[in-house]
Amino acid sequence: MLFYSFFKTLVDQEVTVELKNDLAITGVLKSVDQFLNIKLDNIHVVDEERYPHMITVKNCFIRGSVVRYVKLPAQAVDTALLQDAARREAAQPSTAQPANVKVK
């Protein structure tokens, strides 16, 4: 849930999302859900010559499973806060049970 919480803080920031098919889209992050599905507004494609059919598209919904990476604005990332949150999440005991344990 750490990444979901982090991405929620980036709403209304401009991000670049690269997809697994090498399409890179820059736009304003409007929403993100727990599956890291992303909605972008005011988009433009980084390589318009390769994807001319995307020039007229103004907003899009991107399924989280097709995202390779998300490039974030450096000023929007508080690395100290992110590291602290990651440490706290790692320190929490896991509620998941090992796969080889049978529960009666």
Contacts in CASP RR format, 6 or more apart in sequence:
PFRMAT RR
TARGET T0000
AUTHOR 0000-0000-0000
METHOD contacts of the structure
MODEL  1
MLFYSFFKTLVDQEVTVELKNDLAITGVLKSVDQFLNIKLDNIHVVDEER
YPHMITVKNCFIRGSVVRYVKLPAQAVDTALLQDAARREAAQPSTAQPAN
VKVK
1 34 0 8 1.000
1 89 0 8 1.000
2 85 0 8 1.000
2 86 0 8 1.000
2 89 0 8 1.000
3 36 0 8 1.000
4 32 0 8 1.000
4 33 0 8 1.000
4 34 0 8 1.000
4 36 0 8 1.000
5 85 0 8 1.000
6 82 0 8 1.000
6 85 0 8 1.000
7 29 0 8 1.000
7 32 0 8 1.000
7 36 0 8 1.000
7 38 0 8 1.000
7 70 0 8 1.000
8 32 0 8 1.000
9 76 0 8 1.000
10 29 0 8 1.000
10 32 0 8 1.000
10 72 0 8 1.000
10 76 0 8 1.000
11 29 0 8 1.000
11 30 0 8 1.000
11 31 0 8 1.000
11 32 0 8 1.000
12 28 0 8 1.000
12 29 0 8 1.000
12 30 0 8 1.000
13 28 0 8 1.000
13 29 0 8 1.000
13 72 0 8 1.000
13 73 0 8 1.000
13 76 0 8 1.000
14 26 0 8 1.000
14 27 0 8 1.000
14 28 0 8 1.000
14 29 0 8 1.000
14 73 0 8 1.000
15 26 0 8 1.000
15 27 0 8 1.000
15 28 0 8 1.000
15 29 0 8 1.000
15 40 0 8 1.000
15 70 0 8 1.000
15 71 0 8 1.000
15 72 0 8 1.000
15 73 0 8 1.000
16 24 0 8 1.000
16 25 0 8 1.000
16 26 0 8 1.000
16 27 0 8 1.000
16 46 0 8 1.000
16 70 0 8 1.000
16 71 0 8 1.000
17 24 0 8 1.000
17 25 0 8 1.000
17 26 0 8 1.000
17 38 0 8 1.000
17 40 0 8 1.000
17 62 0 8 1.000
17 67 0 8 1.000
17 69 0 8 1.000
17 70 0 8 1.000
17 71 0 8 1.000
18 24 0 8 1.000
18 67 0 8 1.000
18 68 0 8 1.000
18 69 0 8 1.000
18 70 0 8 1.000
18 71 0 8 1.000
19 25 0 8 1.000
19 62 0 8 1.000
19 66 0 8 1.000
19 67 0 8 1.000
19 68 0 8 1.000
20 66 0 8 1.000
20 67 0 8 1.000
20 68 0 8 1.000
21 66 0 8 1.000
23 45 0 8 1.000
23 47 0 8 1.000
23 51 0 8 1.000
23 54 0 8 1.000
24 45 0 8 1.000
24 46 0 8 1.000
24 47 0 8 1.000
25 40 0 8 1.000
25 43 0 8 1.000
25 44 0 8 1.000
25 45 0 8 1.000
25 46 0 8 1.000
25 54 0 8 1.000
25 60 0 8 1.000
25 62 0 8 1.000
26 43 0 8 1.000
26 44 0 8 1.000
26 45 0 8 1.000
26 46 0 8 1.000
27 40 0 8 1.000
27 41 0 8 1.000
27 42 0 8 1.000
27 43 0 8 1.000
27 44 0 8 1.000
28 40 0 8 1.000
28 41 0 8 1.000
28 42 0 8 1.000
29 38 0 8 1.000
29 39 0 8 1.000
29 40 0 8 1.000
30 39 0 8 1.000
30 40 0 8 1.000
30 41 0 8 1.000
30 59 0 8 1.000
31 38 0 8 1.000
31 39 0 8 1.000
32 38 0 8 1.000
32 39 0 8 1.000
35 63 0 8 1.000
35 64 0 8 1.000
35 65 0 8 1.000
36 64 0 8 1.000
36 67 0 8 1.000
37 61 0 8 1.000
37 62 0 8 1.000
37 63 0 8 1.000
37 64 0 8 1.000
38 61 0 8 1.000
38 62 0 8 1.000
38 64 0 8 1.000
38 67 0 8 1.000
38 70 0 8 1.000
39 59 0 8 1.000
39 60 0 8 1.000
39 61 0 8 1.000
39 62 0 8 1.000
40 59 0 8 1.000
40 60 0 8 1.000
40 62 0 8 1.000
41 58 0 8 1.000
41 59 0 8 1.000
42 58 0 8 1.000
42 59 0 8 1.000
43 57 0 8 1.000
43 58 0 8 1.000
43 59 0 8 1.000
43 60 0 8 1.000
44 55 0 8 1.000
45 51 0 8 1.000
45 54 0 8 1.000
45 55 0 8 1.000
48 54 0 8 1.000
48 55 0 8 1.000
97 103 0 8 1.000
END
